[in-house]
Amino acid sequence: MSASAVSSSTPAPIAVLANRFLYAGLAGLALTALGFAVSSPSYVALAYLVAVCYWVAACIGMLLLIFIHHIMDSGWSTVIRRQWEHGLAAFPWLLLLFLPLLLSTWIKPGLVWPWTDLSHSIHGHGTVGADMLYQKKAVFLNRNMLVAMSLLFFGIWCWLSARLRKASFTQDIDGDPKWTFMNRKTAAMGLVLTALSLTAAAIFWMKSLEYHWFSTMYGVWFFANCMRSALAFAVVITCWLYARGDYKGIFNTGHFHALVALAFAFVVFWGYVTFSQYFLIWNANVPEETFWYNIRESGDWWYVGLVLLFGHFFVPFIAWLFYRLKANRRPALIISVWVAAIILVDICYNVLPALKDAAGEPLPFLSLNLLWVLTSVAGVGGICVWAYLRSFATARLIPVRDPRIVESLTHHEATAP
């Protein structure tokens, strides 16, 4: 992007802030690496997997929100779309950060995914290689497929992101509406590609940790968290930009209410998907499916489940029933930060019980050193925020020459009840 395309109003401290997040991210990654020497390597590796999946989910959600914006030819969201486009800049770095997990399948098979080591013991049930169920899935669950598919997933996301960003940023310069039509075509094929790839990624990276388990709704659960995460961070970003003064006179109460109302819709969607998965498995009562919930309803994992039930659904659902808690920045920001934190708990709930004791029971939640989850999330997150801020300084605050920018700027809130 040429210097002429850089917004003259972009504050100089953005570069300083970006460097701070970069240093914080590198420090978090260094501490996580230290964890392999002072703690259980398997736990640190799974904690790192949690962190990467958490930030990948946020970026996928932003990608999907841009697709929806273009497919629906949305007007109100034009002023915020640029921030999602900046968020997509993290995808190449997430690929780089995911590579250590792939390399571990050669360096120490079974460290992350038990099925990458055929001699891995299945707690009194023989080894992975001798497991009949694994043999039926071996064509899908093997190291070469894991590496190839993971690289394909990131390749799809990076390619789609590059197309969207190039068209949007170039339109700021020449104002040609062809870039809008190009992004609509990208969104049309991108929705299908991203839906398939995020589903397969969730199955490969998280669900396969306990590959005996069956669920046909796992990809939809991950999609719900992708959208909720992206919307939660969108609220944080818009509040930050408004506090800086960038969005004053641009992003009004109507925009903010529409954004939070969309986040509220996905609270309901997550609740529907999560309850449906639990109810169908409970009702069928098939051992190959129920064991996954059984081990999460014992010990202190039961309380983690309750945190998800009330914190992930009831708290934001009840709060956002009220107009004022959706339209006012401070309460909406607090609830959005809460949602972002609970999504991390949700991913931990799906990943960490894969750590078993000698009897095949999941290690108690409170016995795990959660420090490595926090250092991993801070490390990967610091790099992602740095990538966002680095991109932020290369383009205008909003897509000023988008065909629907005037409509977006004049978007007004409905009359309050």
N, C-alpha and C positions, 0 to 999 in steps of 0.2 A: 504494500500500500504506500503510495507516494505521500510526501510530507504535506502536500496540499489537501489531502483527504483527512488529515488529523484535525480534530476539532480544536479550534483556538481556545476554547473555554475549558479544555481538559486541564484540571489542576496539576501542577508539577508534583505534589506529594504522591500521586498515583504510582510513580516509579519507585519511590521510597517504600510505599506500602507493599508493592509487589515484591520487592527484595526482602522485606521482613517476613512475608509468608513463605518465600523460597527458603530462607534460612531456617524458619520454624519447621518447614516440611523436611528439610535435610536432617535437622536435628532429630525429628521424630523417627525418620527412617534409620538413622544411626543407632538410636536407642533400641529400636526393634531388632536390628541386626545384633546388638549386644545381647538381646534376650536369648538368642540361640546358644550363647555360651554359659548363661547363668540360670536358665530355666529349661523346661521341657521343649525340645525342638518341635514336636508335633503340635503342642499347644500354641507356640509362637507362630508357627506356619498357618494354623487355622485362624488365629487372630488376624494375621495379615490378609488372609483370604476374605475374612469378614470386611476388612477395611476397603479392599479393592472392590468387592461386590457392592458395598455401600455407595461409593463414589461413582462407580459405573452406572448404578441405578439412577442416580441424580442426572447424569449426563444423557442417558437414554431417555429419561423423562423429558428433558429439554428438547431433545431431537424430535420426540413424538409431538410435543406441544407446537413446535414450528410446523410440522407436517399438518397438524389439525388446523392451524392458523391458515395455511395456504389452501388446503382442501375446502375449508368452509368459507374461504374468501372473507375472513374476519376483519372487521374494522377496528374495534376497540383495542385489540391486542397488538396493533402495529407498533405502538410506542414502547412496548416492553419486549417485542420480538428480538430486538438487537441484543438485549442482555442474555437471552437464551443462546443466540448465535455466538456470543463471546464464550459462553459456558462450554460450547462444543470444542473449543480449542484444547480442552483437557484430554480428548480422546487419544491422540498420539502418545501423550505422556502416560496415560493409563495403560496403554499397550506395553510401553517400556517397563512400567512398574509390575505388570503381570508376568513378564518374562521369567523372573526368579522362581515363580511357582511352577512354570513349565519346565525350567531347567532342573528343578528338584526331582522330577520324575526320572531323570537319568542319574543325578548325583546320589539321591537317596530315595529309591522307589518306595511308595507307601507312606511317605512323610505326610502328604496332604490327602491324596486319594488312595485308600487302601487297595483298590483294584489295580493300581499300577504296579503292585508287587504280588505276583501270583503265589508266593510263599507266605504271604501275610496270614496270620492265624485269625480265624473268625470265632474266637472265644468259645472253644469247646466243640465247634462244628467243622473242624478240619481247616483247610487253607482255601484261599480265594480260588486258586487254580483248580481245586477239586470240587468246588461248589457248583452244583448243577445249575442253579439260577444264574450264576455268573457266566457259565459256559453258554447259556442261551443268549446272554447280552454281550458276549465278548466281541462280536463284530462292531458293536457300538462303543463299548467301554474298553478301550485299549489306549496305550500311550500315544501311538501315532495319530489316532483319530482325535484324541484330546488336543494335541498340539495343532493339528491341521485345522480343526474346527474353531479353536480359540483364535487362531490367526485370521481365519475367515471372518469370524464375528467382528473383530476389531477392524479388519479391512473394509467391511461393509459400512460400519459406523463412521470410520474416518473418511471414506469416499463420499458418502452422503453428506457429511458435515462440510467437507471441502466444497462441494457443489453449492450448497445452500449459502455458505459464507461468501464465496466468490461472487455469486449473482447479486446478493444483497449489498455487499460493499461496493461493487462496481456500479450498481444503480445510483449510489450516492454521487458518483462522478458524472455519469452521462445521462441519468434520468430516463433511460430507455425502458419502456414497459415490457420489452421482451424478457427481461430478467425475472419479472414477476411470473410470466407464463412458464419460463424455464423452471422456476421453483415449484410451481404447481405440478408440473410433470415429475419433478424429483420427489415431491411429496406423495404423489399417487403410487409410484413404485416403491418409495421408501417405507410407506406404512406396512406394506406386505413383507418386505425384506426385514424390517426391524422387528415386526411381530414374530416372525419365524426365528430370527437370530436371538432375540432376547429370551424366547422360550427355550431354545436349545441350550443357550448359555446357562440359564438357571438350572437346567437338568444336569448338564455336564459338571458345573462348578459346585453346586450346592446339593441338589437332590441325590446325586450319585454317591455322596459321602456315605449314605446308607442305601446302597443300591438294591437291597431286598424290598424296599418300599415302593408301592405303586400309588400314583396320583395323576389324574388327568387334568387337574386344575392348577398345578404348580406354576406353570408359565403365566397364568392369569393372575395368581397371587403376586408374582414378581412384577408383572406389568402394573398392578395397582400400586405397589410400593415405589416403582419408578416415577409414576405420575405424582404421587403424593410428595415424594422427595423433591422433585423439580418445582412443584408449586410452593412448597414450604420455603425453599431457597429463593424462589422468585419474590416472595413476600419480604424476605430478609434483604434482598438486593434493592428492591424498590424503596424500602424504608431507609436504607443506607443512602441511596441516591437523593432521596427527598431531604434527608437531614443535611447532606452536603450542599444542598441548594440546586443541584443539577436538574432535578425533576419538578421543581416548583414552577407552577404555571403550565406544566406539561402533563404530568400524571396526577389527575384529580381524584376526588372521592369516588366518582363513578367507575373509573378504571380499577381502583383498589377494591371496591366492593365486588366488581365482576370477577377479579382475580381470586379473591377469597371465597366467593360463592362457588367457583369451579373447584377450589380445594375442598370445600364442604361436600360437593357432589362425590368426590373420590373417597371421602371418609365413608360415605354410605356404600360406595362400590366395594371398598376393601372389606367392610363388615359383611356384605352379602357374599363375597367370594370366600372369605375365611370361614364363615359359618357353614356355607354350602359344602365346602370340602370336609369339614369336621362332621357334619350331619350325615353326609353320604357314606363316609367311612364307618362311622358309628352304627348306622342303620344296616349296612351290609354285613358288618361284624366278621370280616375276613381276616384271619391272623396276619397274612402278608401285608395288610394295610393298617390294622389297628395297633400293631406294635410300636409304630412311630409315635403315636399319641400316648400310648401306655407309658413309655419311658419318660415322656415329658409331663406326665401327671403324677410323678412320684418325686419325693424329696422336695428340694427348694425350687425345682423347675416348675412345680405346680404354681408357685407364687409368681414366677416370671410370666407364666401363661395368663394369670389374673391381671398382671400389669399391662399386658397387651390388650386384654379384653376391655379394661376400663380406660387405660391411657391411650390406646390406639384408636378406640372407637368412641366410648361414651363421653370422655372429656371434651374432645373437639366437636363431637356431634351436638352435645347439649349447648356448648358455648356458642357455636356458630349458628344456632337456631335464632339468635338475637341479632337483629340488623346492626345495632351499634357495635357489637363485637366483631362484625365483619367489615364495617365501613371505617372504623377508627384504627389508626395505625398501631398504636401502642398495644392494645389487647390482642389484635390480630398477629402482631409480631411475636408476642410471648407464646401464644398458642402454636404458631408455626415453628418456633424453635423447639417447643415441646414435641411436636409431631416429628420433626427431624431427628430428635434424640430417640424417640420410641421406635422409629424405623430401624435404627441401629440395634436396639434391643431385639426387634423382630428377626433381623438377620442373624444375630447371635443365637436366638432360640432355634433357628433352622440349622445352624452350622455346628455350634459347639457341643451339643449332645453326642456328636459322632465320636468324641473322646470317651472311651470306655475304660472301666476298671477290669480287673482280672475275671470278674464274674459276668462281664458283658453289660454292666449297668453304666449309664452315663455318669461322668464325674459331677458331683454337686456344683451348682452354679457358683456358690459363694466360695468354693474351694479353689476355683480357678483364679489365677492371677490376672485380673482384668486390666492391669497396667499395660499389658502388651496390646490389648484391644485399643486402648486409648492412644498409645504411642503410634500404633499403626494408622489409626484413623487420622490423627494429627499429621503424621508424615505424608500420607497419600493426599489428605485434604489440603495441606499446605501447598503441595505441588499443583493441585487442581485450581486453587484460588489464585496462585501465581500465574498460571496459564490464562485464567480469566482476566486478571488485571493487565497482563501483558497485551492481550488482545484488545482490551478496553481502550487502551491508549492509541490504537491504530485506526479507529473509525469514529464516525460521529455518534453522538449519544443516541440518536434515533434515526431511522431510515428516512431522511428528510425529503427524498424524491420518490418515495413509494406512492403509487396511485391512490392509496387510501389513507395517506397520512393526515390530510385535512379533516377527513371524517373522524379519524382517531383523536386528533387534538381537540375536536369539538364534542367529543363524547361526554355526555352529562349523566349524572346519576338520576335514578327515578326518585320520585317524591317519597321521602321517608314516612313510614306509617306513624 
